[in-house]
Amino acid sequence: MGGDGGTITCNRRYLRNAGSASHTASHPSHLKQKTNDDDAASRLETMRHCALTGAPLLANDNTADDPIVACDYGKLYKREAAIEALLRRKTRRKG
């Protein structure tokens, strides 16, 4: 099988060391850098938005519209959204 000249070598698995050069986009060092950038962007988004509603915690002029609260795990919430969620959970348990 193969070696008869009929194999189409455009598929990466047929090419030896395809993507292993450091200047290619599929090199592991480039993939790791993209992951770190994505993690940093994700952390930044979690610090700027309410964990319950997804609404921005700060207004455009970098002032808080509502008070901000945090849980033991470090997630940030708008106070009103956190209180409403706690009340909903409490009434759901009773009923």
MOPAC internal coordinates of N, CA, C and O (Angstrom, degrees):
PM7 1SCF
backbone

  N    0.0000 0     0.00 0     0.00 0    0    0    0
  C    1.4375 1     0.00 0     0.00 0    1    0    0
  C    1.5209 1   108.89 1     0.00 0    2    1    0
  O    1.2310 1   121.05 1   -46.89 1    3    2    1
  N    1.2627 1   115.61 1   133.11 1    3    2    1
  C    1.4524 1   120.99 1   177.97 1    5    3    2
  C    1.5128 1   111.45 1    75.18 1    6    5    3
  O    1.2310 1   120.91 1    -4.59 1    7    6    5
  N    1.2854 1   115.87 1   175.41 1    7    6    5
  C    1.4623 1   120.78 1   179.45 1    9    7    6
  C    1.5117 1   113.35 1    75.47 1   10    9    7
  O    1.2310 1   120.17 1  -179.00 1   11   10    9
  N    1.3198 1   117.27 1     1.00 1   11   10    9
  C    1.4538 1   120.10 1  -178.62 1   13   11   10
  C    1.5207 1   111.59 1   -97.26 1   14   13   11
  O    1.2310 1   120.47 1  -174.95 1   15   14   13
  N    1.3341 1   116.70 1     5.05 1   15   14   13
  C    1.4539 1   119.93 1   178.88 1   17   15   14
  C    1.5110 1   112.83 1    90.00 1   18   17   15
  O    1.2310 1   119.59 1   175.69 1   19   18   17
  N    1.3150 1   118.38 1    -4.31 1   19   18   17
  C    1.4506 1   121.04 1  -177.48 1   21   19   18
  C    1.5246 1   113.57 1   -93.68 1   22   21   19
  O    1.2310 1   120.18 1   177.09 1   23   22   21
  N    1.3155 1   117.27 1    -2.91 1   23   22   21
  C    1.4550 1   120.76 1  -178.09 1   25   23   22
  C    1.5165 1   110.20 1   -81.15 1   26   25   23
  O    1.2310 1   120.62 1   -50.93 1   27   26   25
  N    1.3149 1   116.42 1   129.07 1   27   26   25
  C    1.4535 1   120.79 1   176.70 1   29   27   26
  C    1.5201 1   106.99 1   -87.05 1   30   29   27
  O    1.2310 1   120.46 1   -61.17 1   31   30   29
  N    1.3020 1   116.72 1   118.83 1   31   30   29
  C    1.4668 1   120.58 1  -172.62 1   33   31   30
  C    1.5148 1   112.97 1   -98.26 1   34   33   31
  O    1.2310 1   120.12 1  -156.60 1   35   34   33
  N    1.3173 1   117.38 1    23.40 1   35   34   33
  C    1.4560 1   118.01 1   178.28 1   37   35   34
  C    1.5231 1   111.03 1   -80.81 1   38   37   35
  O    1.2310 1   120.06 1   163.86 1   39   38   37
  N    1.3234 1   117.49 1   -16.14 1   39   38   37
  C    1.4455 1   120.96 1   177.10 1   41   39   38
  C    1.5258 1   109.37 1   -75.80 1   42   41   39
  O    1.2310 1   119.38 1   -46.61 1   43   42   41
  N    1.3104 1   118.79 1   133.39 1   43   42   41
  C    1.4565 1   122.78 1  -174.01 1   45   43   42
  C    1.5226 1   113.75 1   -61.24 1   46   45   43
  O    1.2310 1   119.79 1   149.51 1   47   46   45
  N    1.3042 1   118.00 1   -30.49 1   47   46   45
  C    1.4610 1   117.68 1  -176.61 1   49   47   46
  C    1.5201 1   111.99 1   -70.93 1   50   49   47
  O    1.2310 1   119.59 1   162.61 1   51   50   49
  N    1.3027 1   118.38 1   -17.39 1   51   50   49
  C    1.4570 1   121.37 1   177.22 1   53   51   50
  C    1.5187 1   112.57 1   -86.55 1   54   53   51
  O    1.2310 1   119.92 1   163.03 1   55   54   53
  N    1.3119 1   117.76 1   -16.97 1   55   54   53
  C    1.4584 1   120.81 1  -177.94 1   57   55   54
  C    1.5181 1   109.95 1   -90.52 1   58   57   55
  O    1.2310 1   120.21 1   -46.86 1   59   58   57
  N    1.3088 1   117.21 1   133.14 1   59   58   57
  C    1.4584 1   120.69 1   178.78 1   61   59   58
  C    1.5210 1   109.94 1   -73.93 1   62   61   59
  O    1.2310 1   120.84 1   -45.70 1   63   62   61
  N    1.3206 1   116.01 1   134.30 1   63   62   61
  C    1.4675 1   123.06 1   176.62 1   65   63   62
  C    1.5239 1   113.07 1    55.45 1   66   65   63
  O    1.2310 1   120.34 1  -148.59 1   67   66   65
  N    1.2915 1   116.95 1    31.41 1   67   66   65
  C    1.4636 1   119.76 1   179.10 1   69   67   66
  C    1.5209 1   109.55 1   -66.49 1   70   69   67
  O    1.2310 1   120.43 1   -51.18 1   71   70   69
  N    1.3041 1   116.79 1   128.82 1   71   70   69
  C    1.4541 1   121.85 1   178.21 1   73   71   70
  C    1.5124 1   114.28 1    78.62 1   74   73   71
  O    1.2310 1   119.84 1  -170.66 1   75   74   73
  N    1.3182 1   117.91 1     9.34 1   75   74   73
  C    1.4610 1   119.10 1  -178.00 1   77   75   74
  C    1.5228 1   112.29 1   -90.76 1   78   77   75
  O    1.2310 1   119.56 1   168.47 1   79   78   77
  N    1.3091 1   118.44 1   -11.53 1   79   78   77
  C    1.4640 1   120.53 1   177.88 1   81   79   78
  C    1.5248 1   109.24 1   -72.13 1   82   81   79
  O    1.2310 1   120.59 1   -35.97 1   83   82   81
  N    1.3185 1   116.47 1   144.03 1   83   82   81
  C    1.4614 1   119.98 1  -174.15 1   85   83   82
  C    1.5267 1   112.90 1   -68.25 1   86   85   83
  O    1.2310 1   119.70 1   164.98 1   87   86   85
  N    1.3105 1   118.19 1   -15.02 1   87   86   85
  C    1.4597 1   119.99 1  -179.04 1   89   87   86
  C    1.5260 1   113.08 1   -91.86 1   90   89   87
  O    1.2310 1   119.84 1  -179.95 1   91   90   89
  N    1.3255 1   117.90 1     0.05 1   91   90   89
  C    1.4573 1   119.71 1   179.30 1   93   91   90
  C    1.5230 1   110.70 1   -89.41 1   94   93   91
  O    1.2310 1   120.85 1   -23.89 1   95   94   93
  N    1.3059 1   115.98 1   156.11 1   95   94   93
  C    1.4646 1   120.75 1  -176.82 1   97   95   94
  C    1.5248 1   112.09 1   -72.05 1   98   97   95
  O    1.2310 1   119.55 1   157.63 1   99   98   97
  N    1.3301 1   118.46 1   -22.37 1   99   98   97
  C    1.4535 1   120.08 1  -177.89 1  101   99   98
  C    1.5281 1   112.71 1   -93.95 1  102  101   99
  O    1.2310 1   120.08 1  -170.24 1  103  102  101
  N    1.3192 1   117.46 1     9.76 1  103  102  101
  C    1.4659 1   120.46 1   177.86 1  105  103  102
  C    1.5292 1   109.03 1   -66.59 1  106  105  103
  O    1.2310 1   119.71 1   -39.87 1  107  106  105
  N    1.3310 1   118.16 1   140.13 1  107  106  105
  C    1.4777 1   120.65 1  -176.74 1  109  107  106
  C    1.5269 1   114.35 1   -54.49 1  110  109  107
  O    1.2310 1   119.64 1   147.54 1  111  110  109
  N    1.3122 1   118.29 1   -32.46 1  111  110  109
  C    1.4688 1   119.02 1  -179.45 1  113  111  110
  C    1.5253 1   111.24 1   -66.86 1  114  113  111
  O    1.2310 1   119.86 1   147.46 1  115  114  113
  N    1.3239 1   117.87 1   -32.54 1  115  114  113
  C    1.4634 1   120.83 1   177.37 1  117  115  114
  C    1.5233 1   110.79 1   -72.75 1  118  117  115
  O    1.2310 1   120.42 1   142.31 1  119  118  117
  N    1.3319 1   116.81 1   -37.69 1  119  118  117
  C    1.4575 1   120.18 1   179.44 1  121  119  118
  C    1.5250 1   110.40 1   -65.98 1  122  121  119
  O    1.2310 1   120.30 1   140.56 1  123  122  121
  N    1.3286 1   117.03 1   -39.44 1  123  122  121
  C    1.4558 1   120.66 1   179.51 1  125  123  122
  C    1.5280 1   110.71 1   -65.41 1  126  125  123
  O    1.2310 1   120.19 1   140.91 1  127  126  125
  N    1.3175 1   117.25 1   -39.09 1  127  126  125
  C    1.4570 1   120.82 1  -179.79 1  129  127  126
  C    1.5256 1   110.55 1   -64.57 1  130  129  127
  O    1.2310 1   119.98 1   139.18 1  131  130  129
  N    1.3235 1   117.64 1   -40.82 1  131  130  129
  C    1.4605 1   120.60 1   178.24 1  133  131  130
  C    1.5184 1   110.57 1   -63.12 1  134  133  131
  O    1.2310 1   120.07 1   140.70 1  135  134  133
  N    1.3196 1   117.47 1   -39.30 1  135  134  133
  C    1.4530 1   121.40 1   179.74 1  137  135  134
  C    1.5184 1   110.68 1   -64.36 1  138  137  135
  O    1.2310 1   119.91 1   137.17 1  139  138  137
  N    1.3285 1   117.78 1   -42.83 1  139  138  137
  C    1.4544 1   120.81 1   178.69 1  141  139  138
  C    1.5194 1   111.25 1   -63.76 1  142  141  139
  O    1.2310 1   120.32 1   140.44 1  143  142  141
  N    1.3276 1   117.00 1   -39.56 1  143  142  141
  C    1.4586 1   120.60 1   177.60 1  145  143  142
  C    1.5255 1   110.67 1   -64.28 1  146  145  143
  O    1.2310 1   120.56 1   138.92 1  147  146  145
  N    1.3391 1   116.54 1   -41.08 1  147  146  145
  C    1.4620 1   120.36 1   178.57 1  149  147  146
  C    1.5211 1   111.11 1   -65.11 1  150  149  147
  O    1.2310 1   120.39 1   140.25 1  151  150  149
  N    1.3388 1   116.86 1   -39.75 1  151  150  149
  C    1.4609 1   120.68 1   178.71 1  153  151  150
  C    1.5205 1   110.78 1   -64.32 1  154  153  151
  O    1.2310 1   120.47 1   138.10 1  155  154  153
  N    1.3168 1   116.71 1   -41.90 1  155  154  153
  C    1.4687 1   120.45 1   179.80 1  157  155  154
  C    1.5231 1   110.38 1   -64.66 1  158  157  155
  O    1.2310 1   120.43 1   138.48 1  159  158  157
  N    1.3239 1   116.79 1   -41.52 1  159  158  157
  C    1.4669 1   120.09 1   178.97 1  161  159  158
  C    1.5263 1   110.40 1   -66.53 1  162  161  159
  O    1.2310 1   120.21 1   141.77 1  163  162  161
  N    1.3177 1   117.20 1   -38.23 1  163  162  161
  C    1.4549 1   120.99 1   178.61 1  165  163  162
  C    1.5263 1   111.12 1   -65.32 1  166  165  163
  O    1.2310 1   120.21 1   136.82 1  167  166  165
  N    1.3295 1   117.21 1   -43.18 1  167  166  165
  C    1.4604 1   120.41 1   178.40 1  169  167  166
  C    1.5228 1   110.94 1   -63.72 1  170  169  167
  O    1.2310 1   120.81 1   140.55 1  171  170  169
  N    1.3168 1   116.06 1   -39.45 1  171  170  169
  C    1.4625 1   120.07 1   179.35 1  173  171  170
  C    1.5277 1   111.13 1   -64.15 1  174  173  171
  O    1.2310 1   120.54 1   139.57 1  175  174  173
  N    1.3307 1   116.58 1   -40.43 1  175  174  173
  C    1.4618 1   120.76 1   178.54 1  177  175  174
  C    1.5267 1   111.19 1   -64.90 1  178  177  175
  O    1.2310 1   120.00 1   140.44 1  179  178  177
  N    1.3337 1   117.60 1   -39.56 1  179  178  177
  C    1.4573 1   119.25 1  -179.63 1  181  179  178
  C    1.5202 1   111.80 1   -69.24 1  182  181  179
  O    1.2310 1   119.92 1   153.71 1  183  182  181
  N    1.3072 1   117.76 1   -26.29 1  183  182  181
  C    1.4624 1   120.46 1   179.16 1  185  183  182
  C    1.5273 1   112.22 1   -82.78 1  186  185  183
  O    1.2310 1   120.02 1   164.12 1  187  186  185
  N    1.3143 1   117.57 1   -15.88 1  187  186  185
  C    1.4595 1   120.86 1  -177.20 1  189  187  186
  C    1.5232 1   114.01 1  -104.99 1  190  189  187
  O    1.2310 1   120.12 1   170.44 1  191  190  189
  N    1.3438 1   117.38 1    -9.56 1  191  190  189
  C    1.4584 1   120.36 1  -175.23 1  193  191  190
  C    1.5256 1   110.76 1  -128.43 1  194  193  191
  O    1.2310 1   121.29 1   -29.80 1  195  194  193
  N    1.3172 1   115.14 1   150.20 1  195  194  193
  C    1.4586 1   122.25 1   177.57 1  197  195  194
  C    1.5318 1   109.15 1   -65.43 1  198  197  195
  O    1.2310 1   120.50 1   -45.48 1  199  198  197
  N    1.3292 1   116.64 1   134.52 1  199  198  197
  C    1.4628 1   120.62 1  -178.65 1  201  199  198
  C    1.5259 1   112.36 1   -70.32 1  202  201  199
  O    1.2310 1   119.49 1   157.21 1  203  202  201
  N    1.3211 1   118.58 1   -22.79 1  203  202  201
  C    1.4677 1   121.65 1   179.90 1  205  203  202
  C    1.5203 1   112.84 1   -88.87 1  206  205  203
  O    1.2310 1   120.62 1   129.47 1  207  206  205
  N    1.3101 1   116.42 1   -50.53 1  207  206  205
  C    1.4644 1   120.43 1  -172.68 1  209  207  206
  C    1.5184 1   113.59 1   -99.21 1  210  209  207
  O    1.2310 1   120.08 1   157.98 1  211  210  209
  N    1.3193 1   117.45 1   -22.02 1  211  210  209
  C    1.4541 1   120.70 1  -175.91 1  213  211  210
  C    1.5161 1   113.05 1    79.93 1  214  213  211
  O    1.2310 1   120.43 1  -175.79 1  215  214  213
  N    1.3177 1   116.79 1     4.21 1  215  214  213
  C    1.4689 1   121.14 1   179.90 1  217  215  214
  C    1.5303 1   109.37 1   -76.52 1  218  217  215
  O    1.2310 1   120.06 1   -32.64 1  219  218  217
  N    1.3188 1   117.49 1   147.36 1  219  218  217
  C    1.4604 1   119.87 1   177.99 1  221  219  218
  C    1.5301 1   111.30 1   -61.26 1  222  221  219
  O    1.2310 1   120.84 1   -40.85 1  223  222  221
  N    1.3237 1   116.00 1   139.15 1  223  222  221
  C    1.4618 1   120.53 1   179.87 1  225  223  222
  C    1.5193 1   111.83 1   -77.85 1  226  225  223
  O    1.2310 1   120.38 1   148.33 1  227  226  225
  N    1.3114 1   116.88 1   -31.67 1  227  226  225
  C    1.4546 1   121.24 1  -178.76 1  229  227  226
  C    1.5182 1   110.45 1  -112.34 1  230  229  227
  O    1.2310 1   120.99 1   -30.97 1  231  230  229
  N    1.3272 1   115.71 1   149.03 1  231  230  229
  C    1.4634 1   120.61 1   175.63 1  233  231  230
  C    1.5301 1   108.31 1   -77.42 1  234  233  231
  O    1.2310 1   120.56 1    -2.52 1  235  234  233
  N    1.3129 1   116.54 1   177.48 1  235  234  233
  C    1.4652 1   121.33 1  -178.81 1  237  235  234
  C    1.5157 1   113.24 1   -60.79 1  238  237  235
  O    1.2310 1   120.10 1   152.48 1  239  238  237
  N    1.3256 1   117.41 1   -27.52 1  239  238  237
  C    1.4620 1   119.71 1  -179.23 1  241  239  238
  C    1.5373 1   111.82 1   -93.92 1  242  241  239
  O    1.2310 1   120.46 1  -159.27 1  243  242  241
  N    1.3540 1   116.72 1    20.73 1  243  242  241
  C    1.4654 1   124.11 1   177.21 1  245  243  242
  C    1.5217 1   113.71 1    60.98 1  246  245  243
  O    1.2310 1   120.35 1  -147.61 1  247  246  245
  N    1.3203 1   116.94 1    32.39 1  247  246  245
  C    1.4537 1   121.01 1   173.27 1  249  247  246
  C    1.5197 1   107.91 1  -117.00 1  250  249  247
  O    1.2310 1   120.63 1   -33.71 1  251  250  249
  N    1.3045 1   116.41 1   146.29 1  251  250  249
  C    1.4595 1   120.67 1  -178.55 1  253  251  250
  C    1.5199 1   109.74 1   -79.62 1  254  253  251
  O    1.2310 1   120.49 1   -54.43 1  255  254  253
  N    1.3344 1   116.67 1   125.57 1  255  254  253
  C    1.4631 1   121.17 1   175.18 1  257  255  254
  C    1.5260 1   109.84 1   -69.42 1  258  257  255
  O    1.2310 1   120.86 1   129.51 1  259  258  257
  N    1.3214 1   115.95 1   -50.49 1  259  258  257
  C    1.4579 1   123.17 1  -179.81 1  261  259  258
  C    1.5296 1   108.15 1  -115.05 1  262  261  259
  O    1.2310 1   120.41 1   -21.66 1  263  262  261
  N    1.3188 1   116.82 1   158.34 1  263  262  261
  C    1.4655 1   118.66 1   174.56 1  265  263  262
  C    1.5349 1   110.58 1   -62.15 1  266  265  263
  O    1.2310 1   121.05 1   -31.74 1  267  266  265
  N    1.3065 1   115.59 1   148.26 1  267  266  265
  C    1.4592 1   121.81 1  -178.18 1  269  267  266
  C    1.5269 1   108.03 1  -110.86 1  270  269  267
  O    1.2310 1   120.74 1   -44.96 1  271  270  269
  N    1.3319 1   116.18 1   135.04 1  271  270  269
  C    1.4588 1   121.57 1   177.03 1  273  271  270
  C    1.5266 1   108.96 1  -122.21 1  274  273  271
  O    1.2310 1   120.84 1   -19.16 1  275  274  273
  N    1.3397 1   116.00 1   160.84 1  275  274  273
  C    1.4617 1   121.37 1  -179.78 1  277  275  274
  C    1.5228 1   109.68 1  -130.93 1  278  277  275
  O    1.2310 1   121.20 1   -28.18 1  279  278  277
  N    1.3216 1   115.31 1   151.82 1  279  278  277
  C    1.4654 1   119.71 1   175.80 1  281  279  278
  C    1.5308 1   108.60 1   -96.40 1  282  281  279
  O    1.2310 1   120.77 1    -1.03 1  283  282  281
  N    1.3385 1   116.13 1   178.97 1  283  282  281
  C    1.4625 1   121.05 1  -179.64 1  285  283  282
  C    1.5261 1   112.41 1   -65.11 1  286  285  283
  O    1.2310 1   120.13 1   158.41 1  287  286  285
  N    1.3164 1   117.36 1   -21.59 1  287  286  285
  C    1.4509 1   121.60 1  -178.96 1  289  287  286
  C    1.5314 1   113.08 1   -89.24 1  290  289  287
  O    1.2310 1   120.39 1   175.83 1  291  290  289
  N    1.3213 1   116.87 1    -4.17 1  291  290  289
  C    1.4521 1   120.88 1   176.92 1  293  291  290
  C    1.5160 1   114.74 1    94.23 1  294  293  291
  O    1.2310 1   119.73 1  -174.93 1  295  294  293
  N    1.3115 1   118.12 1     5.07 1  295  294  293
  C    1.4627 1   119.98 1   177.54 1  297  295  294
  C    1.5212 1   108.92 1   -77.10 1  298  297  295
  O    1.2310 1   120.99 1   -37.18 1  299  298  297
  N    1.3242 1   115.72 1   142.82 1  299  298  297
  C    1.4625 1   121.49 1  -178.25 1  301  299  298
  C    1.5243 1   110.15 1  -103.53 1  302  301  299
  O    1.2310 1   121.20 1   -38.23 1  303  302  301
  N    1.3419 1   115.30 1   141.77 1  303  302  301
  C    1.4567 1   121.64 1  -178.51 1  305  303  302
  C    1.5198 1   109.64 1  -136.85 1  306  305  303
  O    1.2310 1   120.96 1   -27.54 1  307  306  305
  N    1.3217 1   115.78 1   152.46 1  307  306  305
  C    1.4599 1   119.40 1   165.20 1  309  307  306
  C    1.5195 1   106.21 1   -74.74 1  310  309  307
  O    1.2310 1   120.34 1   -40.93 1  311  310  309
  N    1.3113 1   116.96 1   139.07 1  311  310  309
  C    1.4651 1   120.76 1  -173.57 1  313  311  310
  C    1.5262 1   112.12 1   -58.98 1  314  313  311
  O    1.2310 1   120.35 1   134.69 1  315  314  313
  N    1.3246 1   116.93 1   -45.31 1  315  314  313
  C    1.4699 1   120.41 1  -178.90 1  317  315  314
  C    1.5253 1   111.35 1   -61.74 1  318  317  315
  O    1.2310 1   120.10 1   138.61 1  319  318  317
  N    1.3284 1   117.42 1   -41.39 1  319  318  317
  C    1.4672 1   120.43 1  -179.95 1  321  319  318
  C    1.5167 1   110.55 1   -66.36 1  322  321  319
  O    1.2310 1   119.88 1   142.02 1  323  322  321
  N    1.3275 1   117.83 1   -37.98 1  323  322  321
  C    1.4641 1   121.19 1   179.43 1  325  323  322
  C    1.5310 1   110.69 1   -66.67 1  326  325  323
  O    1.2310 1   120.37 1   137.12 1  327  326  325
  N    1.3214 1   116.89 1   -42.88 1  327  326  325
  C    1.4682 1   120.32 1   179.58 1  329  327  326
  C    1.5212 1   110.52 1   -64.85 1  330  329  327
  O    1.2310 1   119.85 1   136.87 1  331  330  329
  N    1.3259 1   117.88 1   -43.13 1  331  330  329
  C    1.4627 1   121.30 1   178.68 1  333  331  330
  C    1.5251 1   111.27 1   -62.06 1  334  333  331
  O    1.2310 1   120.40 1   139.96 1  335  334  333
  N    1.3348 1   116.83 1   -40.04 1  335  334  333
  C    1.4643 1   120.21 1   179.43 1  337  335  334
  C    1.5202 1   110.79 1   -66.08 1  338  337  335
  O    1.2310 1   120.23 1   139.88 1  339  338  337
  N    1.3208 1   117.16 1   -40.12 1  339  338  337
  C    1.4612 1   120.55 1   178.19 1  341  339  338
  C    1.5260 1   111.24 1   -65.69 1  342  341  339
  O    1.2310 1   120.10 1   138.69 1  343  342  341
  N    1.3296 1   117.42 1   -41.31 1  343  342  341
  C    1.4552 1   120.76 1   178.04 1  345  343  342
  C    1.5272 1   111.90 1   -65.26 1  346  345  343
  O    1.2310 1   120.49 1   138.98 1  347  346  345
  N    1.3325 1   116.67 1   -41.02 1  347  346  345
  C    1.4664 1   120.43 1   177.32 1  349  347  346
  C    1.5267 1   110.57 1   -61.20 1  350  349  347
  O    1.2310 1   120.79 1   136.40 1  351  350  349
  N    1.3217 1   116.09 1   -43.60 1  351  350  349
  C    1.4579 1   119.99 1  -179.58 1  353  351  350
  C    1.5289 1   111.13 1   -64.78 1  354  353  351
  O    1.2310 1   120.81 1   140.54 1  355  354  353
  N    1.3311 1   116.06 1   -39.46 1  355  354  353
  C    1.4638 1   120.18 1  -179.95 1  357  355  354
  C    1.5286 1   111.33 1   -66.19 1  358  357  355
  O    1.2310 1   120.10 1   136.47 1  359  358  357
  N    1.3401 1   117.42 1   -43.53 1  359  358  357
  C    1.4600 1   120.37 1   179.89 1  361  359  358
  C    1.5339 1   110.91 1   -70.71 1  362  361  359
  O    1.2310 1   119.29 1   149.43 1  363  362  361
  N    1.2997 1   118.96 1   -30.57 1  363  362  361
  C    1.4497 1   122.05 1   178.15 1  365  363  362
  C    1.5357 1   110.65 1   -67.67 1  366  365  363
  O    1.2310 1   120.46 1   143.31 1  367  366  365
  N    1.3189 1   116.72 1   -36.69 1  367  366  365
  C    1.4660 1   120.81 1   179.15 1  369  367  366
  C    1.5293 1   111.69 1   -69.76 1  370  369  367
  O    1.2310 1   121.02 1   143.75 1  371  370  369
  N    1.3360 1   115.66 1   -36.25 1  371  370  369
  C    1.4694 1   119.13 1   179.53 1  373  371  370
  C    1.5129 1   112.06 1   -70.97 1  374  373  371
  O    1.2310 1   120.92 1   140.07 1  375  374  373
  N    1.3143 1   115.85 1   -39.93 1  375  374  373
  C    1.4519 1   120.13 1  -172.38 1  377  375  374
  C    1.4495 1   112.18 1   -93.63 1  378  377  375
  O    1.2310 1   120.10 1   180.00 1  379  378  377

